[in-house]
Amino acid sequence: MSVQVHPIDIKAVDERGVLHYFSTDRTGEFLLLYRNAGTISGQHYHKGISAGKNPEDMLLVQGKANLHWKDLVTNEEKTIELIAPIRVKIPANIWHELTAITDIVYIELNSLSDGSEDTHRI
């Protein structure tokens, strides 16, 4: 299973701007992250122990970033450019790093405890 990238659907557009929508079956605390251009986040993988990290589910809501990932089982490796708004799902056993090309804002649909219980570095 590899990384999945999906557009975030547009519901409406008018003179005020654009309304996007998405659905999730997850509940609880989520993370809202602001990262400066040129910074790197991640550089880890998840074993799938925590439901909130299996898969990791994130919404890039503003900016542009590169996602570099490597499947630790198949050794498949890719770098993809992400342009907001976009949704990314990263399965277990995929090492990944996110490099902000511009200042970015994203939401992770998991809590801090999900990450602390199931984040592993190589």
Secondary structure, DSSP 8 states (H G I E B T S, - for coil): ---EEEE--EEEEETTEEEE----S--S--EEEEE-TT-EEEEEB--S-SGGGTTEEEEEEESEEEEEEEETTT--EEEEEEESSEEEEE-TTEEEEEEESS-EEEEESS-HHHHHHS-B--
